[in-house]
Amino acid sequence: MLSLLRRSAGKLRYKPGTILNYSDPLTTQRHYTSAVPQIKSAVATGLYGFDHLKSPKGFQRFVDDAIERSGELVAYIAGMPSSAEVVRAMDEISDTVCSVLDSAELCRNSHPDREFVEEATKASMRMSEYLHFLNTNHTLYNAVKKAEQEGKLLTAEAQRVAHFLRLDFEKGGIHLSDEKLDRVNELNIEISKLCRQFNINIDTDQGAVDIFPASRIPQNLHHLLKPIYRSTSVISRESLRPRGNMNEKGFRITTDPHTLSCVLQGAQDDEVRKMAYIKGNSVPRANLGVLDKLIAARHELAQIMGYRSYAEYTLKPNMASSPEVVMSFLKEMSEMVRPSADEEFKKIREFKREKCGQQSGNLEPWDEAYYTAMMKSSAYDLDSSVVASYFSLPHCIEGLKVLVESLFGATLHSIPLAPGESWHPDVRKMALHHPEEVFTWIIMDMNVLYVYVTHFKRIYSL
């Protein structure tokens, strides 16, 4: 029977809350549990080592095969094998589904080819909908519940796997009536689509501010911005009449987070910082409607599940346990840091007044980053460009290796990428090893500042 449950690819083991509970795109921390195949660098492959992903359309086959394999495993579990094999089969379902979801998510966030991104988005939506089917599958739930209740699993770790699987099913509403369960599925799909639309809107409508003349932008920011030109009339000094046109150079500030941060820290012109700040924090406007729908859908979901709010529904199984505990913690932390924050704010405001020759004046939101950076440079005779020279990419990676080994006893090693595995020559791949139980891969895209980390792999016996 084990031949049915195992493939040649290595497996990543269960972590509570991640097997059948894939996080939505708005979640700050994402859980990746995909099984990434072992690859020999001389053998041509597809993106991330998956043969299917040699072309954008390969995502369709990737999804088809994952659904087919998961269906085989669901049918196998329906035959009620031993408790140990139920857990093994559930584990492979997790690996199979999340291999597609994780690959699609990575592609959507980092691949420069629009066709790859579009196909990855379609694949992610299809697998998310299939995941909701798995989360509400009574055959799987009953098998997991039976495995936990029988108590025949050989290790405490396997028992915990069964326990948390059951909790994940119940959090998904498996215990509800058919009518309510159907509505929960509809809401989960709607929430997933809204979250994805929220991120798409951010990518497609980042906002921009046109600045003229170009002299208003410091030289060290020019490489981040797009040069633009406008036609202006040239006035004759003698007759004060237009005598022709000339092209005036300016710059377009795209208010994505990285560019906006650099402009707010480095632009001397107050009005430039103000315009960039306001534009960067007021787009995309389409997300106002998306958020209204998302709040309504999450609230309805929480109420069907028997909770007062979505916050209570989300926090219940976690250490914080309730919104009241979270708010109490935040309030306590706020009271602790508020005096220091007020003092720091006052120092920055006084520094601005001194530099601007003002007796009074407020510190505006678009002033904080600029004057904080200037104050640090003044106080410590700090030149950020000189400091940056000590933090080249190779030096940072070597420093990361030292930290990882000294803190966790793990080692990082560079791994060559197979032909077709990468989407850009600057992509780097590293392996994280621990002598006892941990293995993961880190994929870094130096062009988009994107780092993808596969989830830890923990081998356990059943």
Secondary structure, 3 states (H helix, E strand, C coil): CHHHHCCCCCCCCCCCCCCCCCCCCCCCCCCCCCCCCCCCCCCCCCHHHCHHHHCCCHHHHHHHHHHHHHHHHHHHHHCCCCHHHHHHHHHHHHHHHHHHHHHHHHHHHHCCCHHHHHHHHHHHHHHHHHHHHHHCCHHHHHHHHHHHHHCCCCCHHHHHHHHHHHHHHHHCCCCCCHHHHHHHHHHHHHHHHHHHHHHHHHHHCCCEEEECCHHHCCHHHHHHCEEEEEEEEEECCCCCCEEEEEEEEEEEEECCHHHHHHHHHHCCCHHHHHHHHHHHCCCCCHHHHHHHHHHHHHHHHHHHCCCCCHHHHHHCCCCCCCHHHHHHHHHHHHHHHHHHHHHHHHHHHHHHHHHHCCCCCCCCCCCHHHHHHHHHHHHHCCCHHHHHCCCCHHHHHHHHHHHHHHHHCCEEEECCCCCCCCCCCCEEEEEEECCCCCEEEEEEECCCCEEEECCCCCCCCC
